[in-house]
Amino acid sequence: MKTSAVLLSALAALAQAQLMPIDQIDQIGPIVLAGPIQIPDVKGYLVQQLPFNSAIKAPLDCNTTETYIGSRVLKGWQPTACAAVCNEQSGQKGVSKKCRAFNSYLTYVNGQPFGSVCSMYTVTWGIQHAINNGQAHNGANYTLGYSYLFTNASEPAYP
């Protein structure tokens, strides 16, 4: 099985573990980190590091409405690109769910950085919902790192 197919399968399994389908895959392929990752200043968003290299596993809100609105996998760790995707999602005609927060994190396959996931939400979930730490799938170990939650500073929404 090709690396891309293995990753796609694993990311789908990770998404399923988070109850989040992967909507779009961009630039599949291994990445190389050229030194420590710096948290970029993402205009219009407040940032919070999530504990224990974990990602948000969003529950339903108090009205039993799904607050997860999509994911995108990008090559490299790109919170600024995630912000653009979140803003684009909110501006689409016919889209009733506004993106008010996103979780950007790196995925690792057997300890090697592979790509980043940008998961988008209609509300900001607290760190108590950062409980997804990855999983083993088809003989490979998928873990997470550099997980940060970005909240729209001008339109925050809390459950």
Biotite code that builds the C-alpha atoms (Angstrom):
import biotite.structure as struc

atoms = struc.array([
    struc.Atom([0.000, 0.000, 0.000], chain_id="A", res_id=1, res_name="MET", atom_name="CA", element="C"),
    struc.Atom([1.389, 3.438, -0.888], chain_id="A", res_id=2, res_name="LYS", atom_name="CA", element="C"),
    struc.Atom([2.307, 5.842, 1.912], chain_id="A", res_id=3, res_name="THR", atom_name="CA", element="C"),
    struc.Atom([-0.451, 8.256, 0.857], chain_id="A", res_id=4, res_name="SER", atom_name="CA", element="C"),
    struc.Atom([-3.077, 5.517, 1.025], chain_id="A", res_id=5, res_name="ALA", atom_name="CA", element="C"),
    struc.Atom([-1.789, 4.404, 4.432], chain_id="A", res_id=6, res_name="VAL", atom_name="CA", element="C"),
    struc.Atom([-1.897, 7.978, 5.718], chain_id="A", res_id=7, res_name="LEU", atom_name="CA", element="C"),
    struc.Atom([-5.342, 8.579, 4.288], chain_id="A", res_id=8, res_name="LEU", atom_name="CA", element="C"),
    struc.Atom([-6.585, 5.399, 5.959], chain_id="A", res_id=9, res_name="SER", atom_name="CA", element="C"),
    struc.Atom([-4.933, 6.343, 9.249], chain_id="A", res_id=10, res_name="ALA", atom_name="CA", element="C"),
    struc.Atom([-6.208, 9.922, 9.186], chain_id="A", res_id=11, res_name="LEU", atom_name="CA", element="C"),
    struc.Atom([-9.686, 8.620, 8.486], chain_id="A", res_id=12, res_name="ALA", atom_name="CA", element="C"),
    struc.Atom([-9.322, 6.291, 11.493], chain_id="A", res_id=13, res_name="ALA", atom_name="CA", element="C"),
    struc.Atom([-8.057, 9.189, 13.629], chain_id="A", res_id=14, res_name="LEU", atom_name="CA", element="C"),
    struc.Atom([-10.976, 11.290, 12.474], chain_id="A", res_id=15, res_name="ALA", atom_name="CA", element="C"),
    struc.Atom([-13.381, 8.476, 13.266], chain_id="A", res_id=16, res_name="GLN", atom_name="CA", element="C"),
    struc.Atom([-11.878, 8.202, 16.755], chain_id="A", res_id=17, res_name="ALA", atom_name="CA", element="C"),
    struc.Atom([-12.621, 11.916, 17.148], chain_id="A", res_id=18, res_name="GLN", atom_name="CA", element="C"),
    struc.Atom([-16.053, 11.457, 15.558], chain_id="A", res_id=19, res_name="LEU", atom_name="CA", element="C"),
    struc.Atom([-14.850, 13.809, 12.827], chain_id="A", res_id=20, res_name="MET", atom_name="CA", element="C"),
    struc.Atom([-14.816, 12.916, 9.142], chain_id="A", res_id=21, res_name="PRO", atom_name="CA", element="C"),
    struc.Atom([-11.879, 14.225, 7.137], chain_id="A", res_id=22, res_name="ILE", atom_name="CA", element="C"),
    struc.Atom([-13.448, 16.380, 4.435], chain_id="A", res_id=23, res_name="ASP", atom_name="CA", element="C"),
    struc.Atom([-10.457, 17.354, 2.397], chain_id="A", res_id=24, res_name="GLN", atom_name="CA", element="C"),
    struc.Atom([-6.876, 16.196, 1.992], chain_id="A", res_id=25, res_name="ILE", atom_name="CA", element="C"),
    struc.Atom([-4.264, 18.703, 0.752], chain_id="A", res_id=26, res_name="ASP", atom_name="CA", element="C"),
    struc.Atom([-0.664, 17.952, -0.252], chain_id="A", res_id=27, res_name="GLN", atom_name="CA", element="C"),
    struc.Atom([-0.272, 14.471, 1.231], chain_id="A", res_id=28, res_name="ILE", atom_name="CA", element="C"),
    struc.Atom([3.346, 13.628, 1.893], chain_id="A", res_id=29, res_name="GLY", atom_name="CA", element="C"),
    struc.Atom([5.933, 13.550, 4.655], chain_id="A", res_id=30, res_name="PRO", atom_name="CA", element="C"),
    struc.Atom([7.109, 16.884, 6.024], chain_id="A", res_id=31, res_name="ILE", atom_name="CA", element="C"),
    struc.Atom([10.448, 17.969, 7.424], chain_id="A", res_id=32, res_name="VAL", atom_name="CA", element="C"),
    struc.Atom([10.598, 20.266, 10.423], chain_id="A", res_id=33, res_name="LEU", atom_name="CA", element="C"),
    struc.Atom([13.438, 22.766, 10.119], chain_id="A", res_id=34, res_name="ALA", atom_name="CA", element="C"),
    struc.Atom([13.840, 23.491, 13.821], chain_id="A", res_id=35, res_name="GLY", atom_name="CA", element="C"),
    struc.Atom([11.453, 24.373, 16.619], chain_id="A", res_id=36, res_name="PRO", atom_name="CA", element="C"),
    struc.Atom([7.951, 25.410, 15.677], chain_id="A", res_id=37, res_name="ILE", atom_name="CA", element="C"),
    struc.Atom([7.086, 28.998, 16.505], chain_id="A", res_id=38, res_name="GLN", atom_name="CA", element="C"),
    struc.Atom([3.491, 29.886, 17.341], chain_id="A", res_id=39, res_name="ILE", atom_name="CA", element="C"),
    struc.Atom([2.512, 32.433, 14.717], chain_id="A", res_id=40, res_name="PRO", atom_name="CA", element="C"),
    struc.Atom([0.466, 35.501, 15.495], chain_id="A", res_id=41, res_name="ASP", atom_name="CA", element="C"),
    struc.Atom([-2.768, 34.659, 13.676], chain_id="A", res_id=42, res_name="VAL", atom_name="CA", element="C"),
    struc.Atom([-4.584, 37.937, 13.119], chain_id="A", res_id=43, res_name="LYS", atom_name="CA", element="C"),
    struc.Atom([-8.044, 37.962, 14.680], chain_id="A", res_id=44, res_name="GLY", atom_name="CA", element="C"),
    struc.Atom([-7.537, 34.824, 16.802], chain_id="A", res_id=45, res_name="TYR", atom_name="CA", element="C"),
    struc.Atom([-6.600, 34.139, 20.419], chain_id="A", res_id=46, res_name="LEU", atom_name="CA", element="C"),
    struc.Atom([-4.370, 31.089, 20.918], chain_id="A", res_id=47, res_name="VAL", atom_name="CA", element="C"),
    struc.Atom([-4.175, 28.488, 23.669], chain_id="A", res_id=48, res_name="GLN", atom_name="CA", element="C"),
    struc.Atom([-1.842, 25.484, 23.801], chain_id="A", res_id=49, res_name="GLN", atom_name="CA", element="C"),
    struc.Atom([-3.628, 22.200, 24.477], chain_id="A", res_id=50, res_name="LEU", atom_name="CA", element="C"),
    struc.Atom([-2.157, 19.829, 27.072], chain_id="A", res_id=51, res_name="PRO", atom_name="CA", element="C"),
    struc.Atom([-0.401, 16.501, 26.567], chain_id="A", res_id=52, res_name="PHE", atom_name="CA", element="C"),
    struc.Atom([-0.155, 16.718, 22.754], chain_id="A", res_id=53, res_name="ASN", atom_name="CA", element="C"),
    struc.Atom([-3.877, 16.165, 22.503], chain_id="A", res_id=54, res_name="SER", atom_name="CA", element="C"),
    struc.Atom([-6.602, 17.428, 20.192], chain_id="A", res_id=55, res_name="ALA", atom_name="CA", element="C"),
    struc.Atom([-10.191, 18.483, 20.825], chain_id="A", res_id=56, res_name="ILE", atom_name="CA", element="C"),
    struc.Atom([-12.845, 15.767, 20.785], chain_id="A", res_id=57, res_name="LYS", atom_name="CA", element="C"),
    struc.Atom([-15.913, 17.973, 20.554], chain_id="A", res_id=58, res_name="ALA", atom_name="CA", element="C"),
    struc.Atom([-19.172, 16.867, 22.149], chain_id="A", res_id=59, res_name="PRO", atom_name="CA", element="C"),
    struc.Atom([-22.582, 18.097, 21.028], chain_id="A", res_id=60, res_name="LEU", atom_name="CA", element="C"),
    struc.Atom([-23.626, 21.478, 22.411], chain_id="A", res_id=61, res_name="ASP", atom_name="CA", element="C"),
    struc.Atom([-26.400, 21.952, 24.981], chain_id="A", res_id=62, res_name="CYS", atom_name="CA", element="C"),
    struc.Atom([-29.012, 21.750, 22.193], chain_id="A", res_id=63, res_name="ASN", atom_name="CA", element="C"),
    struc.Atom([-27.531, 18.429, 20.980], chain_id="A", res_id=64, res_name="THR", atom_name="CA", element="C"),
    struc.Atom([-26.220, 20.199, 17.875], chain_id="A", res_id=65, res_name="THR", atom_name="CA", element="C"),
    struc.Atom([-22.967, 19.147, 16.229], chain_id="A", res_id=66, res_name="GLU", atom_name="CA", element="C"),
    struc.Atom([-20.341, 21.869, 16.657], chain_id="A", res_id=67, res_name="THR", atom_name="CA", element="C"),
    struc.Atom([-17.663, 20.270, 14.475], chain_id="A", res_id=68, res_name="TYR", atom_name="CA", element="C"),
    struc.Atom([-17.879, 21.681, 10.949], chain_id="A", res_id=69, res_name="ILE", atom_name="CA", element="C"),
    struc.Atom([-14.977, 20.099, 9.090], chain_id="A", res_id=70, res_name="GLY", atom_name="CA", element="C"),
    struc.Atom([-11.278, 19.313, 8.867], chain_id="A", res_id=71, res_name="SER", atom_name="CA", element="C"),
    struc.Atom([-8.507, 19.876, 6.417], chain_id="A", res_id=72, res_name="ARG", atom_name="CA", element="C"),
    struc.Atom([-5.128, 18.168, 6.350], chain_id="A", res_id=73, res_name="VAL", atom_name="CA", element="C"),
    struc.Atom([-2.239, 20.398, 5.273], chain_id="A", res_id=74, res_name="LEU", atom_name="CA", element="C"),
    struc.Atom([1.445, 19.769, 4.635], chain_id="A", res_id=75, res_name="LYS", atom_name="CA", element="C"),
    struc.Atom([3.439, 21.344, 7.470], chain_id="A", res_id=76, res_name="GLY", atom_name="CA", element="C"),
    struc.Atom([2.115, 23.076, 10.555], chain_id="A", res_id=77, res_name="TRP", atom_name="CA", element="C"),
    struc.Atom([0.129, 26.027, 9.234], chain_id="A", res_id=78, res_name="GLN", atom_name="CA", element="C"),
    struc.Atom([-2.190, 27.756, 11.733], chain_id="A", res_id=79, res_name="PRO", atom_name="CA", element="C"),
    struc.Atom([-2.366, 30.791, 9.448], chain_id="A", res_id=80, res_name="THR", atom_name="CA", element="C"),
    struc.Atom([-3.648, 28.562, 6.627], chain_id="A", res_id=81, res_name="ALA", atom_name="CA", element="C"),
    struc.Atom([-6.145, 27.024, 9.073], chain_id="A", res_id=82, res_name="CYS", atom_name="CA", element="C"),
    struc.Atom([-7.406, 30.517, 9.929], chain_id="A", res_id=83, res_name="ALA", atom_name="CA", element="C"),
    struc.Atom([-7.924, 31.219, 6.214], chain_id="A", res_id=84, res_name="ALA", atom_name="CA", element="C"),
    struc.Atom([-9.850, 27.937, 5.830], chain_id="A", res_id=85, res_name="VAL", atom_name="CA", element="C"),
    struc.Atom([-11.953, 28.763, 8.909], chain_id="A", res_id=86, res_name="CYS", atom_name="CA", element="C"),
    struc.Atom([-12.707, 32.264, 7.603], chain_id="A", res_id=87, res_name="ASN", atom_name="CA", element="C"),
    struc.Atom([-13.498, 30.866, 4.148], chain_id="A", res_id=88, res_name="GLU", atom_name="CA", element="C"),
    struc.Atom([-15.856, 28.270, 5.672], chain_id="A", res_id=89, res_name="GLN", atom_name="CA", element="C"),
    struc.Atom([-17.732, 31.057, 7.453], chain_id="A", res_id=90, res_name="SER", atom_name="CA", element="C"),
    struc.Atom([-18.058, 33.132, 4.307], chain_id="A", res_id=91, res_name="GLY", atom_name="CA", element="C"),
    struc.Atom([-19.546, 30.460, 2.023], chain_id="A", res_id=92, res_name="GLN", atom_name="CA", element="C"),
    struc.Atom([-23.063, 31.045, 0.737], chain_id="A", res_id=93, res_name="LYS", atom_name="CA", element="C"),
    struc.Atom([-25.540, 28.598, 2.177], chain_id="A", res_id=94, res_name="GLY", atom_name="CA", element="C"),
    struc.Atom([-23.277, 27.719, 5.128], chain_id="A", res_id=95, res_name="VAL", atom_name="CA", element="C"),
    struc.Atom([-25.241, 28.292, 8.297], chain_id="A", res_id=96, res_name="SER", atom_name="CA", element="C"),
    struc.Atom([-22.477, 27.275, 10.685], chain_id="A", res_id=97, res_name="LYS", atom_name="CA", element="C"),
    struc.Atom([-19.898, 29.983, 11.296], chain_id="A", res_id=98, res_name="LYS", atom_name="CA", element="C"),
    struc.Atom([-16.379, 28.836, 12.152], chain_id="A", res_id=99, res_name="CYS", atom_name="CA", element="C"),
    struc.Atom([-15.458, 30.467, 15.447], chain_id="A", res_id=100, res_name="ARG", atom_name="CA", element="C"),
    struc.Atom([-12.550, 28.239, 16.507], chain_id="A", res_id=101, res_name="ALA", atom_name="CA", element="C"),
    struc.Atom([-10.077, 25.760, 15.085], chain_id="A", res_id=102, res_name="PHE", atom_name="CA", element="C"),
    struc.Atom([-7.624, 23.223, 16.486], chain_id="A", res_id=103, res_name="ASN", atom_name="CA", element="C"),
    struc.Atom([-4.342, 23.015, 14.578], chain_id="A", res_id=104, res_name="SER", atom_name="CA", element="C"),
    struc.Atom([-1.979, 20.135, 15.332], chain_id="A", res_id=105, res_name="TYR", atom_name="CA", element="C"),
    struc.Atom([0.755, 18.031, 13.759], chain_id="A", res_id=106, res_name="LEU", atom_name="CA", element="C"),
    struc.Atom([0.230, 14.359, 13.058], chain_id="A", res_id=107, res_name="THR", atom_name="CA", element="C"),
    struc.Atom([3.101, 11.896, 13.415], chain_id="A", res_id=108, res_name="TYR", atom_name="CA", element="C"),
    struc.Atom([3.366, 8.461, 11.837], chain_id="A", res_id=109, res_name="VAL", atom_name="CA", element="C"),
    struc.Atom([5.671, 6.216, 13.870], chain_id="A", res_id=110, res_name="ASN", atom_name="CA", element="C"),
    struc.Atom([7.269, 9.299, 15.399], chain_id="A", res_id=111, res_name="GLY", atom_name="CA", element="C"),
    struc.Atom([7.885, 11.110, 12.096], chain_id="A", res_id=112, res_name="GLN", atom_name="CA", element="C"),
    struc.Atom([6.003, 14.372, 11.371], chain_id="A", res_id=113, res_name="PRO", atom_name="CA", element="C"),
    struc.Atom([3.630, 13.898, 8.462], chain_id="A", res_id=114, res_name="PHE", atom_name="CA", element="C"),
    struc.Atom([1.140, 16.752, 8.184], chain_id="A", res_id=115, res_name="GLY", atom_name="CA", element="C"),
    struc.Atom([-1.126, 18.998, 10.163], chain_id="A", res_id=116, res_name="SER", atom_name="CA", element="C"),
    struc.Atom([-4.824, 18.793, 10.820], chain_id="A", res_id=117, res_name="VAL", atom_name="CA", element="C"),
    struc.Atom([-7.040, 21.833, 10.993], chain_id="A", res_id=118, res_name="CYS", atom_name="CA", element="C"),
    struc.Atom([-10.353, 20.966, 12.699], chain_id="A", res_id=119, res_name="SER", atom_name="CA", element="C"),
    struc.Atom([-13.044, 23.661, 12.775], chain_id="A", res_id=120, res_name="MET", atom_name="CA", element="C"),
    struc.Atom([-15.859, 24.314, 15.254], chain_id="A", res_id=121, res_name="TYR", atom_name="CA", element="C"),
    struc.Atom([-18.812, 26.644, 15.732], chain_id="A", res_id=122, res_name="THR", atom_name="CA", element="C"),
    struc.Atom([-17.856, 27.100, 19.402], chain_id="A", res_id=123, res_name="VAL", atom_name="CA", element="C"),
    struc.Atom([-14.676, 27.097, 21.471], chain_id="A", res_id=124, res_name="THR", atom_name="CA", element="C"),
    struc.Atom([-14.271, 23.986, 23.577], chain_id="A", res_id=125, res_name="TRP", atom_name="CA", element="C"),
    struc.Atom([-12.148, 24.107, 26.735], chain_id="A", res_id=126, res_name="GLY", atom_name="CA", element="C"),
    struc.Atom([-9.025, 22.095, 27.388], chain_id="A", res_id=127, res_name="ILE", atom_name="CA", element="C"),
    struc.Atom([-11.084, 19.467, 29.234], chain_id="A", res_id=128, res_name="GLN", atom_name="CA", element="C"),
    struc.Atom([-12.173, 18.309, 25.747], chain_id="A", res_id=129, res_name="HIS", atom_name="CA", element="C"),
    struc.Atom([-8.566, 17.872, 24.546], chain_id="A", res_id=130, res_name="ALA", atom_name="CA", element="C"),
    struc.Atom([-8.628, 14.092, 24.978], chain_id="A", res_id=131, res_name="ILE", atom_name="CA", element="C"),
    struc.Atom([-7.627, 12.721, 21.563], chain_id="A", res_id=132, res_name="ASN", atom_name="CA", element="C"),
    struc.Atom([-3.989, 11.597, 21.719], chain_id="A", res_id=133, res_name="ASN", atom_name="CA", element="C"),
    struc.Atom([-3.895, 9.538, 18.502], chain_id="A", res_id=134, res_name="GLY", atom_name="CA", element="C"),
    struc.Atom([-4.022, 5.782, 18.057], chain_id="A", res_id=135, res_name="GLN", atom_name="CA", element="C"),
    struc.Atom([-2.447, 2.689, 16.571], chain_id="A", res_id=136, res_name="ALA", atom_name="CA", element="C"),
    struc.Atom([-3.849, 1.622, 13.194], chain_id="A", res_id=137, res_name="HIS", atom_name="CA", element="C"),
    struc.Atom([-2.725, -1.056, 10.701], chain_id="A", res_id=138, res_name="ASN", atom_name="CA", element="C"),
    struc.Atom([0.593, -1.556, 12.487], chain_id="A", res_id=139, res_name="GLY", atom_name="CA", element="C"),
    struc.Atom([1.485, 2.134, 12.635], chain_id="A", res_id=140, res_name="ALA", atom_name="CA", element="C"),
    struc.Atom([1.423, 4.490, 15.592], chain_id="A", res_id=141, res_name="ASN", atom_name="CA", element="C"),
    struc.Atom([-0.302, 7.841, 14.965], chain_id="A", res_id=142, res_name="TYR", atom_name="CA", element="C"),
    struc.Atom([0.307, 10.556, 17.512], chain_id="A", res_id=143, res_name="THR", atom_name="CA", element="C"),
    struc.Atom([-0.251, 14.283, 17.793], chain_id="A", res_id=144, res_name="LEU", atom_name="CA", element="C"),
    struc.Atom([1.895, 17.247, 18.714], chain_id="A", res_id=145, res_name="GLY", atom_name="CA", element="C"),
    struc.Atom([1.987, 21.023, 18.688], chain_id="A", res_id=146, res_name="TYR", atom_name="CA", element="C"),
    struc.Atom([-1.744, 21.195, 19.319], chain_id="A", res_id=147, res_name="SER", atom_name="CA", element="C"),
    struc.Atom([-3.175, 24.682, 19.678], chain_id="A", res_id=148, res_name="TYR", atom_name="CA", element="C"),
    struc.Atom([-6.709, 25.993, 19.870], chain_id="A", res_id=149, res_name="LEU", atom_name="CA", element="C"),
    struc.Atom([-7.391, 29.263, 18.059], chain_id="A", res_id=150, res_name="PHE", atom_name="CA", element="C"),
    struc.Atom([-10.545, 31.250, 18.939], chain_id="A", res_id=151, res_name="THR", atom_name="CA", element="C"),
    struc.Atom([-12.036, 34.052, 16.865], chain_id="A", res_id=152, res_name="ASN", atom_name="CA", element="C"),
    struc.Atom([-11.277, 37.142, 18.984], chain_id="A", res_id=153, res_name="ALA", atom_name="CA", element="C"),
    struc.Atom([-14.138, 39.262, 17.658], chain_id="A", res_id=154, res_name="SER", atom_name="CA", element="C"),
    struc.Atom([-16.834, 36.528, 17.697], chain_id="A", res_id=155, res_name="GLU", atom_name="CA", element="C"),
    struc.Atom([-15.980, 33.972, 20.357], chain_id="A", res_id=156, res_name="PRO", atom_name="CA", element="C"),
    struc.Atom([-18.695, 31.433, 21.107], chain_id="A", res_id=157, res_name="ALA", atom_name="CA", element="C"),
    struc.Atom([-18.780, 29.135, 24.097], chain_id="A", res_id=158, res_name="TYR", atom_name="CA", element="C"),
    struc.Atom([-21.145, 26.210, 24.643], chain_id="A", res_id=159, res_name="PRO", atom_name="CA", element="C"),
])
